[in-house]
């Protein structure tokens, strides 16, 4: 049974989640100083993905307490290639100053190697970033505006069964229009609002050490109407709320549980570039995902492990809105991922 969140504080005096559930806009007050788990376990990040049919940019600023991370990925869908550079910092411990709300506050990070700024204005988000020696010795820099933020988004607050003081508070905004420029050396790439979209993954929480998640999102125009979705599981205990939503013209349509059927995964040899199936238990979603690019990365350093497969491609199938309207999905660009972390 899925439960809607009510407005109020996120955590009680012991640092435990007061209420688990979902919403279509931020409802809870997150404060880092209210966390009662060890300070090294707090994880905070802002992740943006901006794409059109030909190329994309992913930007991350994360403060995971014992280590910080900033990252730029350039995704070339025509050539089926990607470049990712992710400098890390040691023991930021909250000094990155991640905002306590996605509605207010800016994110800034600067070093000799790179500069990041995520600014929130009343009706737009302004993303600027630059990094030296990004690709083949060339720098990258960009400025992107995200506008037309939809009325509804995906919001969840969920606990983890392993630890009563572990939780995840997350908002994902799907379907913002993107306008801007990316420069790599002398090359220029333009995002135009008529064919380019951006999403935000805003996450705050305390996570268990060993975790595997699945996440998928897509956004596009169907005729002159914006359609998108957010799907996933493994982000905590989903018995009271899943993060599965369809978005049509800025309004959310809630799904139950979904499953990602990855070829070879059950046998222990996942074939990420073969066709996946993504289905919902309520029968309202049946998608075939055809991959074109696997942004894979594996890091193993002592007790820390990160094994990531963010796979980009196209979706085909059927999605059903709350009122029974059937949406036919054809060659819709997006991604689906599996990530295993020991962090």
Secondary structure, 3 states (H helix, E strand, C coil): CCCECCCEECECCCCCECCCEEECCCCEECCHHHCCCCHHHEEEEEEEEEECCCEEEEEEEEECCCEEEEEEEEEECCCCEEEEECCEEECCCCCCCCCCCCCCCCEEEECCCEEEEEEECCCEEEEEEEEEEEECCEEEEEEEEEECCCCCCEEEEEEECCEEEEEEEEEEEEEEEEEEEEEECCEEEEECCCCCEEEEEEEEEECCCEEEEEEEEEEEEECCEEEEEEEEECCCCCCCCCCCEEEECCEEEECCCEEEECCCCCCCCCCCCCCEEEEECCCCEEEEEEEEEEEEEEEEECCEEEEEEEEEEEEEEEEECCCCCEEEEEEEEEEEEEEEEEC
